Amino acid sequence: MNLFSARLLDWYALHARTLPWRSHADPYAVWVSEIMLQQTRVETVIPYFERWMARFPSVLEVAAAPQQEVLRLWEGLGYYARARNLHRAAQTLAREHSGELPRTAAELTKLPGIGRYTAAAIASIAFGENTAALDGNIRRVLARVFNVDEPARSPAGERRLWALAQEHLPPGRAGDYNQALMDLGAGICTPKSPACAKCPLAALCEANRLGNQA
């Protein structure tokens, strides 16, 4: 474990957000939360997640439900393709995997609605796979700390940021590492007016040193 990940994980041990899906040891709950969180704020997702888990406590319940019921429960959350894909994926899992999620990011990406980031998040958090994730919050943290010149969403920027995320991942702590970066980006290393004085990585951060955090 290097200094970057050590400071990050020490901070996370004290400041991790309390979120309902983190109280579940169930890979299914991690999957549902990650799908709901796509393009949607955490505070919006929480009540939907809690209602969903009360109605559909497992993959098999989702798979057995009519699509219209799934969509009704999703109503108001938007981006309804997410719900349709989740339902289709649940049916695939029920039919081909006895309702169990695959344990690797590579296998997870074969399911509808699961791309590279979502697969990495599920595999690392639920199954401990040593794979880095890269969402908007993580992109921002890494781009600032390591002063990445390429635009974050450009092909070159994507390659650089994925490589940095993986390079600094401490083996055996992938889930905590990915969630720590998410939390740091959400609460400290925000898009505007980042709270650099509270950041555990401030002393390592090139953007902070150069004064170009904005």
Protein Blocks (a to p, Z undefined) as FASTA:
>chain_A
ZZklmmmmmmmmmmgccdfklmpcbfklmmmmmmmmgopafklmmmmmmmmmmmmmcfkl
mmmpcfklmmmmmgongpmllmmmmmmmmmmmmmmnnopacfbfklmmmpghiafklmmm
mmmmmnopacddddfklmmmmmmmnopabafkbmklmmmmmmmmmmmpcghilmmmmmmm
mmmmmmmmgfbhpafklpmklmmmmklmnopmZZ
